[in-house]
Amino acid sequence: MIYYEEIPVTQKKVRSIQCDKCQTIYNVDDDMLEIQEFHRIRFIGGYASVFGDGDHIECDLCQQCLKEMIKDCHRIVDREFKET
């Protein structure tokens, strides 16, 4: 038989998100559609990375800033596209 001990759980609830590029703050109560389109970039720099070997990198971008940053290099692909 397993006996459990109850442990109180602390939860975090997002109330707002700030774009790291334009610094605009979007509130959950007012800007939910914008928040749903936010993009978080997270990775760890690899060996000899320009970001730093083993450094943890994060960036939160609103959709307008991301579009502006990649406007000359992004592409829209067919949803049915299958890479072979």
Biopython code that builds the backbone (N, CA, C, O; Angstrom):
import numpy as np
from Bio.PDB.StructureBuilder import StructureBuilder

atoms = [
    (1, "MET", "N", (0.848, -1.168, 0.000)),
    (1, "MET", "CA", (0.000, 0.000, 0.000)),
    (1, "MET", "C", (0.898, 1.237, 0.000)),
    (1, "MET", "O", (1.942, 1.264, 0.651)),
    (2, "ILE", "N", (0.475, 2.247, -0.735)),
    (2, "ILE", "CA", (1.225, 3.491, -0.796)),
    (2, "ILE", "C", (0.488, 4.533, 0.040)),
    (2, "ILE", "O", (-0.724, 4.701, -0.086)),
    (3, "TYR", "N", (1.224, 5.220, 0.884)),
    (3, "TYR", "CA", (0.658, 6.296, 1.691)),
    (3, "TYR", "C", (1.186, 7.623, 1.159)),
    (3, "TYR", "O", (2.395, 7.815, 1.022)),
    (4, "TYR", "N", (0.277, 8.523, 0.865)),
    (4, "TYR", "CA", (0.647, 9.807, 0.276)),
    (4, "TYR", "C", (0.597, 10.915, 1.311)),
    (4, "TYR", "O", (-0.208, 10.893, 2.242)),
    (5, "GLU", "N", (1.459, 11.858, 1.125)),
    (5, "GLU", "CA", (1.450, 13.077, 1.921)),
    (5, "GLU", "C", (1.009, 14.215, 0.993)),
    (5, "GLU", "O", (1.540, 14.362, -0.107)),
    (6, "GLU", "N", (0.048, 15.009, 1.434)),
    (6, "GLU", "CA", (-0.401, 16.124, 0.613)),
    (6, "GLU", "C", (0.598, 17.264, 0.712)),
    (6, "GLU", "O", (1.032, 17.645, 1.799)),
    (7, "ILE", "N", (0.956, 17.804, -0.458)),
    (7, "ILE", "CA", (1.915, 18.901, -0.533)),
    (7, "ILE", "C", (1.220, 20.088, -1.206)),
    (7, "ILE", "O", (0.654, 19.943, -2.289)),
    (8, "PRO", "N", (1.262, 21.253, -0.570)),
    (8, "PRO", "CA", (0.646, 22.411, -1.217)),
    (8, "PRO", "C", (1.401, 22.774, -2.500)),
    (8, "PRO", "O", (2.631, 22.729, -2.552)),
    (9, "VAL", "N", (0.639, 23.131, -3.521)),
    (9, "VAL", "CA", (1.226, 23.441, -4.823)),
    (9, "VAL", "C", (1.106, 24.942, -5.074)),
    (9, "VAL", "O", (0.038, 25.531, -4.910)),
    (10, "THR", "N", (2.209, 25.538, -5.470)),
    (10, "THR", "CA", (2.194, 26.943, -5.852)),
    (10, "THR", "C", (2.082, 27.019, -7.364)),
    (10, "THR", "O", (2.847, 26.380, -8.086)),
    (11, "GLN", "N", (1.133, 27.798, -7.834)),
    (11, "GLN", "CA", (0.938, 27.952, -9.264)),
    (11, "GLN", "C", (1.239, 29.388, -9.671)),
    (11, "GLN", "O", (1.044, 30.329, -8.902)),
    (12, "LYS", "N", (1.717, 29.526, -10.895)),
    (12, "LYS", "CA", (1.938, 30.846, -11.451)),
    (12, "LYS", "C", (0.943, 31.066, -12.572)),
    (12, "LYS", "O", (0.691, 30.169, -13.377)),
    (13, "LYS", "N", (0.383, 32.255, -12.621)),
    (13, "LYS", "CA", (-0.578, 32.607, -13.655)),
    (13, "LYS", "C", (-0.034, 33.828, -14.388)),
    (13, "LYS", "O", (0.322, 34.831, -13.771)),
    (14, "VAL", "N", (0.024, 33.728, -15.707)),
    (14, "VAL", "CA", (0.517, 34.843, -16.504)),
    (14, "VAL", "C", (-0.488, 35.987, -16.426)),
    (14, "VAL", "O", (-1.685, 35.775, -16.624)),
    (15, "ARG", "N", (-0.010, 37.196, -16.140)),
    (15, "ARG", "CA", (-0.883, 38.367, -16.122)),
    (15, "ARG", "C", (-0.560, 39.323, -17.249)),
    (15, "ARG", "O", (-1.417, 40.089, -17.691)),
    (16, "SER", "N", (0.697, 39.278, -17.722)),
    (16, "SER", "CA", (1.098, 40.120, -18.846)),
    (16, "SER", "C", (2.394, 39.584, -19.441)),
    (16, "SER", "O", (3.127, 38.829, -18.801)),
    (17, "ILE", "N", (2.661, 39.992, -20.685)),
    (17, "ILE", "CA", (3.901, 39.625, -21.369)),
    (17, "ILE", "C", (4.440, 40.890, -22.025)),
    (17, "ILE", "O", (3.691, 41.672, -22.610)),
    (18, "GLN", "N", (5.755, 41.076, -21.916)),
    (18, "GLN", "CA", (6.397, 42.237, -22.528)),
    (18, "GLN", "C", (7.290, 41.782, -23.669)),
    (18, "GLN", "O", (8.085, 40.855, -23.519)),
    (19, "CYS", "N", (7.153, 42.440, -24.802)),
    (19, "CYS", "CA", (7.996, 42.143, -25.951)),
    (19, "CYS", "C", (9.407, 42.651, -25.666)),
    (19, "CYS", "O", (9.588, 43.797, -25.255)),
    (20, "ASP", "N", (10.395, 41.803, -25.884)),
    (20, "ASP", "CA", (11.778, 42.185, -25.622)),
    (20, "ASP", "C", (12.333, 43.169, -26.652)),
    (20, "ASP", "O", (13.374, 43.781, -26.416)),
    (21, "LYS", "N", (11.662, 43.329, -27.778)),
    (21, "LYS", "CA", (12.144, 44.264, -28.791)),
    (21, "LYS", "C", (11.500, 45.636, -28.646)),
    (21, "LYS", "O", (12.206, 46.631, -28.488)),
    (22, "CYS", "N", (10.173, 45.706, -28.696)),
    (22, "CYS", "CA", (9.481, 47.002, -28.656)),
    (22, "CYS", "C", (9.103, 47.436, -27.242)),
    (22, "CYS", "O", (8.691, 48.577, -27.032)),
    (23, "GLN", "N", (9.240, 46.534, -26.275)),
    (23, "GLN", "CA", (8.941, 46.795, -24.859)),
    (23, "GLN", "C", (7.452, 46.985, -24.564)),
    (23, "GLN", "O", (7.097, 47.379, -23.453)),
    (24, "THR", "N", (6.576, 46.714, -25.531)),
    (24, "THR", "CA", (5.136, 46.811, -25.301)),
    (24, "THR", "C", (4.704, 45.724, -24.330)),
    (24, "THR", "O", (5.122, 44.572, -24.445)),
    (25, "ILE", "N", (3.863, 46.101, -23.371)),
    (25, "ILE", "CA", (3.333, 45.145, -22.406)),
    (25, "ILE", "C", (1.902, 44.804, -22.810)),
    (25, "ILE", "O", (1.071, 45.693, -22.996)),
    (26, "TYR", "N", (1.625, 43.513, -22.944)),
    (26, "TYR", "CA", (0.300, 43.014, -23.295)),
    (26, "TYR", "C", (-0.292, 42.337, -22.063)),
    (26, "TYR", "O", (0.344, 41.469, -21.465)),
    (27, "ASN", "N", (-1.510, 42.730, -21.680)),
    (27, "ASN", "CA", (-2.184, 42.187, -20.501)),
    (27, "ASN", "C", (-3.137, 41.074, -20.907)),
    (27, "ASN", "O", (-3.821, 41.164, -21.927)),
    (28, "VAL", "N", (-3.171, 40.043, -20.108)),
    (28, "VAL", "CA", (-4.019, 38.882, -20.390)),
    (28, "VAL", "C", (-5.486, 39.284, -20.527)),
    (28, "VAL", "O", (-6.183, 38.789, -21.413)),
    (29, "ASP", "N", (-5.950, 40.159, -19.674)),
    (29, "ASP", "CA", (-7.366, 40.534, -19.689)),
    (29, "ASP", "C", (-7.764, 41.331, -20.934)),
    (29, "ASP", "O", (-8.918, 41.286, -21.359)),
    (30, "ASP", "N", (-6.808, 42.057, -21.515)),
    (30, "ASP", "CA", (-7.135, 42.945, -22.628)),
    (30, "ASP", "C", (-6.594, 42.490, -23.978)),
    (30, "ASP", "O", (-7.151, 42.847, -25.016)),
    (31, "ASP", "N", (-5.542, 41.724, -23.979)),
    (31, "ASP", "CA", (-4.808, 41.428, -25.216)),
    (31, "ASP", "C", (-4.590, 39.935, -25.449)),
    (31, "ASP", "O", (-3.525, 39.538, -25.921)),
    (32, "MET", "N", (-5.564, 39.114, -25.130)),
    (32, "MET", "CA", (-5.373, 37.659, -25.219)),
    (32, "MET", "C", (-5.015, 37.205, -26.634)),
    (32, "MET", "O", (-4.198, 36.298, -26.791)),
    (33, "LEU", "N", (-5.599, 37.804, -27.656)),
    (33, "LEU", "CA", (-5.275, 37.384, -29.021)),
    (33, "LEU", "C", (-3.825, 37.714, -29.361)),
    (33, "LEU", "O", (-3.155, 36.933, -30.037)),
    (34, "GLU", "N", (-3.345, 38.841, -28.910)),
    (34, "GLU", "CA", (-1.935, 39.193, -29.129)),
    (34, "GLU", "C", (-1.012, 38.248, -28.353)),
    (34, "GLU", "O", (0.016, 37.812, -28.872)),
    (35, "ILE", "N", (-1.376, 37.944, -27.140)),
    (35, "ILE", "CA", (-0.555, 37.044, -26.320)),
    (35, "ILE", "C", (-0.482, 35.659, -26.953)),
    (35, "ILE", "O", (0.562, 35.011, -26.892)),
    (36, "GLN", "N", (-1.568, 35.198, -27.556)),
    (36, "GLN", "CA", (-1.557, 33.888, -28.198)),
    (36, "GLN", "C", (-0.600, 33.846, -29.380)),
    (36, "GLN", "O", (-0.151, 32.769, -29.774)),
    (37, "GLU", "N", (-0.285, 34.995, -29.946)),
    (37, "GLU", "CA", (0.629, 35.060, -31.090)),
    (37, "GLU", "C", (2.065, 35.425, -30.700)),
    (37, "GLU", "O", (2.900, 35.643, -31.577)),
    (38, "PHE", "N", (2.361, 35.493, -29.404)),
    (38, "PHE", "CA", (3.724, 35.746, -28.955)),
    (38, "PHE", "C", (4.605, 34.557, -29.300)),
    (38, "PHE", "O", (4.137, 33.421, -29.378)),
    (39, "HIS", "N", (5.867, 34.831, -29.503)),
    (39, "HIS", "CA", (6.825, 33.775, -29.802)),
    (39, "HIS", "C", (7.977, 33.854, -28.822)),
    (39, "HIS", "O", (8.596, 34.904, -28.650)),
    (40, "ARG", "N", (8.252, 32.742, -28.190)),
    (40, "ARG", "CA", (9.383, 32.655, -27.261)),
    (40, "ARG", "C", (10.472, 31.849, -27.929)),
    (40, "ARG", "O", (10.252, 30.725, -28.380)),
    (41, "ILE", "N", (11.631, 32.434, -27.985)),
    (41, "ILE", "CA", (12.808, 31.749, -28.513)),
    (41, "ILE", "C", (13.659, 31.358, -27.313)),
    (41, "ILE", "O", (14.017, 32.208, -26.498)),
    (42, "ARG", "N", (13.981, 30.079, -27.205)),
    (42, "ARG", "CA", (14.799, 29.574, -26.095)),
    (42, "ARG", "C", (15.750, 28.522, -26.636)),
    (42, "ARG", "O", (15.332, 27.578, -27.306)),
    (43, "PHE", "N", (17.010, 28.687, -26.346)),
    (43, "PHE", "CA", (17.973, 27.663, -26.731)),
    (43, "PHE", "C", (19.244, 27.834, -25.926)),
    (43, "PHE", "O", (19.430, 28.829, -25.226)),
    (44, "ILE", "N", (20.106, 26.853, -26.037)),
    (44, "ILE", "CA", (21.408, 26.887, -25.383)),
    (44, "ILE", "C", (22.461, 26.952, -26.472)),
    (44, "ILE", "O", (22.467, 26.139, -27.396)),
    (45, "GLY", "N", (23.350, 27.922, -26.358)),
    (45, "GLY", "CA", (24.416, 28.069, -27.341)),
    (45, "GLY", "C", (25.306, 26.835, -27.364)),
    (45, "GLY", "O", (25.723, 26.336, -26.319)),
    (46, "GLY", "N", (25.588, 26.357, -28.549)),
    (46, "GLY", "CA", (26.432, 25.185, -28.715)),
    (46, "GLY", "C", (27.911, 25.540, -28.725)),
    (46, "GLY", "O", (28.296, 26.684, -28.483)),
    (47, "TYR", "N", (28.715, 24.551, -29.005)),
    (47, "TYR", "CA", (30.163, 24.735, -29.045)),
    (47, "TYR", "C", (30.514, 25.817, -30.056)),
    (47, "TYR", "O", (30.092, 25.739, -31.210)),
    (48, "ALA", "N", (31.270, 26.814, -29.651)),
    (48, "ALA", "CA", (31.729, 27.933, -30.483)),
    (48, "ALA", "C", (30.576, 28.786, -31.005)),
    (48, "ALA", "O", (30.729, 29.454, -32.027)),
    (49, "SER", "N", (29.428, 28.779, -30.329)),
    (49, "SER", "CA", (28.279, 29.583, -30.741)),
    (49, "SER", "C", (28.583, 31.071, -30.593)),
    (49, "SER", "O", (29.292, 31.479, -29.673)),
    (50, "VAL", "N", (28.041, 31.877, -31.506)),
    (50, "VAL", "CA", (28.190, 33.335, -31.396)),
    (50, "VAL", "C", (27.433, 33.862, -30.173)),
    (50, "VAL", "O", (27.682, 34.983, -29.730)),
    (51, "PHE", "N", (26.518, 33.068, -29.630)),
    (51, "PHE", "CA", (25.757, 33.461, -28.447)),
    (51, "PHE", "C", (26.476, 33.104, -27.149)),
    (51, "PHE", "O", (26.086, 33.564, -26.076)),
    (52, "GLY", "N", (27.502, 32.302, -27.241)),
    (52, "GLY", "CA", (28.234, 31.880, -26.058)),
    (52, "GLY", "C", (28.087, 30.397, -25.820)),
    (52, "GLY", "O", (26.974, 29.876, -25.766)),
    (53, "ASP", "N", (29.171, 29.741, -25.680)),
    (53, "ASP", "CA", (29.210, 28.295, -25.469)),
    (53, "ASP", "C", (28.485, 27.936, -24.170)),
    (53, "ASP", "O", (28.954, 28.266, -23.081)),
    (54, "GLY", "N", (27.347, 27.262, -24.290)),
    (54, "GLY", "CA", (26.583, 26.820, -23.130)),
    (54, "GLY", "C", (25.682, 27.887, -22.515)),
    (54, "GLY", "O", (25.015, 27.621, -21.514)),
    (55, "ASP", "N", (25.646, 29.100, -23.098)),
    (55, "ASP", "CA", (24.781, 30.149, -22.561)),
    (55, "ASP", "C", (23.321, 29.852, -22.882)),
    (55, "ASP", "O", (22.996, 29.372, -23.967)),
    (56, "HIS", "N", (22.455, 30.143, -21.928)),
    (56, "HIS", "CA", (21.017, 29.969, -22.105)),
    (56, "HIS", "C", (20.459, 31.274, -22.671)),
    (56, "HIS", "O", (20.621, 32.334, -22.067)),
    (57, "ILE", "N", (19.806, 31.198, -23.823)),
    (57, "ILE", "CA", (19.295, 32.365, -24.530)),
    (57, "ILE", "C", (17.772, 32.335, -24.529)),
    (57, "ILE", "O", (17.171, 31.293, -24.786)),
    (58, "GLU", "N", (17.146, 33.475, -24.241)),
    (58, "GLU", "CA", (15.683, 33.602, -24.277)),
    (58, "GLU", "C", (15.312, 34.929, -24.899)),
    (58, "GLU", "O", (16.020, 35.924, -24.738)),
    (59, "CYS", "N", (14.194, 34.939, -25.613)),
    (59, "CYS", "CA", (13.673, 36.172, -26.200)),
    (59, "CYS", "C", (12.173, 35.999, -26.425)),
    (59, "CYS", "O", (11.743, 35.015, -27.026)),
    (60, "ASP", "N", (11.377, 36.958, -25.941)),
    (60, "ASP", "CA", (9.930, 36.964, -26.163)),
    (60, "ASP", "C", (9.610, 38.082, -27.143)),
    (60, "ASP", "O", (9.963, 39.239, -26.914)),
    (61, "LEU", "N", (8.940, 37.733, -28.235)),
    (61, "LEU", "CA", (8.651, 38.708, -29.280)),
    (61, "LEU", "C", (7.164, 38.724, -29.626)),
    (61, "LEU", "O", (6.539, 37.673, -29.774)),
    (62, "CYS", "N", (6.602, 39.935, -29.754)),
    (62, "CYS", "CA", (5.229, 40.048, -30.242)),
    (62, "CYS", "C", (5.241, 39.747, -31.739)),
    (62, "CYS", "O", (6.290, 39.768, -32.382)),
    (63, "GLN", "N", (4.065, 39.469, -32.274)),
    (63, "GLN", "CA", (4.000, 39.070, -33.678)),
    (63, "GLN", "C", (4.437, 40.186, -34.623)),
    (63, "GLN", "O", (5.007, 39.909, -35.679)),
    (64, "GLN", "N", (4.178, 41.440, -34.260)),
    (64, "GLN", "CA", (4.589, 42.540, -35.123)),
    (64, "GLN", "C", (6.113, 42.653, -35.211)),
    (64, "GLN", "O", (6.662, 42.841, -36.297)),
    (65, "CYS", "N", (6.783, 42.540, -34.081)),
    (65, "CYS", "CA", (8.249, 42.625, -34.079)),
    (65, "CYS", "C", (8.874, 41.438, -34.790)),
    (65, "CYS", "O", (9.840, 41.602, -35.535)),
    (66, "LEU", "N", (8.335, 40.240, -34.570)),
    (66, "LEU", "CA", (8.875, 39.070, -35.251)),
    (66, "LEU", "C", (8.720, 39.218, -36.756)),
    (66, "LEU", "O", (9.652, 38.929, -37.507)),
    (67, "LYS", "N", (7.557, 39.662, -37.202)),
    (67, "LYS", "CA", (7.341, 39.842, -38.639)),
    (67, "LYS", "C", (8.320, 40.860, -39.202)),
    (67, "LYS", "O", (8.883, 40.642, -40.275)),
    (68, "GLU", "N", (8.533, 41.956, -38.506)),
    (68, "GLU", "CA", (9.469, 42.980, -38.956)),
    (68, "GLU", "C", (10.899, 42.418, -39.042)),
    (68, "GLU", "O", (11.641, 42.733, -39.973)),
    (69, "MET", "N", (11.269, 41.594, -38.072)),
    (69, "MET", "CA", (12.636, 41.058, -38.027)),
    (69, "MET", "C", (12.900, 40.036, -39.124)),
    (69, "MET", "O", (14.024, 39.935, -39.614)),
    (70, "ILE", "N", (11.873, 39.272, -39.519)),
    (70, "ILE", "CA", (12.098, 38.201, -40.503)),
    (70, "ILE", "C", (11.433, 38.485, -41.844)),
    (70, "ILE", "O", (11.326, 37.590, -42.683)),
    (71, "LYS", "N", (10.989, 39.712, -42.053)),
    (71, "LYS", "CA", (10.214, 40.030, -43.260)),
    (71, "LYS", "C", (10.936, 39.698, -44.556)),
    (71, "LYS", "O", (10.286, 39.358, -45.545)),
    (72, "ASP", "N", (12.252, 39.786, -44.579)),
    (72, "ASP", "CA", (13.001, 39.540, -45.809)),
    (72, "ASP", "C", (13.470, 38.087, -45.970)),
    (72, "ASP", "O", (14.045, 37.730, -46.999)),
    (73, "CYS", "N", (13.224, 37.258, -44.959)),
    (73, "CYS", "CA", (13.764, 35.894, -45.059)),
    (73, "CYS", "C", (12.760, 34.794, -44.706)),
    (73, "CYS", "O", (13.124, 33.618, -44.710)),
    (74, "HIS", "N", (11.513, 35.142, -44.402)),
    (74, "HIS", "CA", (10.558, 34.073, -44.083)),
    (74, "HIS", "C", (9.806, 33.649, -45.346)),
    (74, "HIS", "O", (9.821, 34.345, -46.361)),
    (75, "ARG", "N", (9.164, 32.518, -45.258)),
    (75, "ARG", "CA", (8.353, 32.022, -46.369)),
    (75, "ARG", "C", (7.078, 31.394, -45.805)),
    (75, "ARG", "O", (7.068, 30.879, -44.688)),
    (76, "ILE", "N", (6.031, 31.445, -46.576)),
    (76, "ILE", "CA", (4.763, 30.815, -46.201)),
    (76, "ILE", "C", (4.671, 29.535, -47.012)),
    (76, "ILE", "O", (4.766, 29.550, -48.239)),
    (77, "VAL", "N", (4.483, 28.429, -46.306)),
    (77, "VAL", "CA", (4.473, 27.135, -46.972)),
    (77, "VAL", "C", (3.090, 26.503, -46.889)),
    (77, "VAL", "O", (2.297, 26.820, -46.003)),
    (78, "ASP", "N", (2.821, 25.613, -47.818)),
    (78, "ASP", "CA", (1.574, 24.875, -47.853)),
    (78, "ASP", "C", (1.486, 24.002, -46.605)),
    (78, "ASP", "O", (2.451, 23.319, -46.260)),
    (79, "ARG", "N", (0.358, 24.017, -45.937)),
    (79, "ARG", "CA", (0.184, 23.227, -44.714)),
    (79, "ARG", "C", (0.301, 21.732, -44.969)),
    (79, "ARG", "O", (0.614, 20.969, -44.055)),
    (80, "GLU", "N", (0.058, 21.314, -46.180)),
    (80, "GLU", "CA", (0.125, 19.895, -46.537)),
    (80, "GLU", "C", (1.534, 19.494, -46.939)),
    (80, "GLU", "O", (1.767, 18.345, -47.313)),
    (81, "PHE", "N", (2.468, 20.418, -46.869)),
    (81, "PHE", "CA", (3.845, 20.162, -47.291)),
    (81, "PHE", "C", (4.453, 19.033, -46.456)),
    (81, "PHE", "O", (4.410, 19.058, -45.226)),
    (82, "LYS", "N", (5.002, 18.073, -47.130)),
    (82, "LYS", "CA", (5.692, 16.962, -46.476)),
    (82, "LYS", "C", (7.137, 16.941, -46.968)),
    (82, "LYS", "O", (7.397, 16.785, -48.161)),
    (83, "GLU", "N", (8.062, 17.101, -46.040)),
    (83, "GLU", "CA", (9.467, 17.084, -46.423)),
    (83, "GLU", "C", (9.894, 15.656, -46.692)),
    (83, "GLU", "O", (9.571, 14.741, -45.935)),
    (84, "THR", "N", (10.632, 15.476, -47.792)),
    (84, "THR", "CA", (11.085, 14.127, -48.137)),
    (84, "THR", "C", (12.576, 14.059, -48.135)),
    (84, "THR", "O", (13.146, 13.001, -48.403)),
]
sb = StructureBuilder()
sb.init_structure("model")
sb.init_model(0)
sb.init_chain("A")
sb.init_seg("    ")
for serial, (resi, resn, name, xyz) in enumerate(atoms, 1):
    if name == "N":
        sb.init_residue(resn, " ", resi, " ")
    sb.init_atom(name, np.array(xyz, "f"), 0.0, 1.0, " ", f" {name:<3s}", serial, name[0])
structure = sb.get_structure()
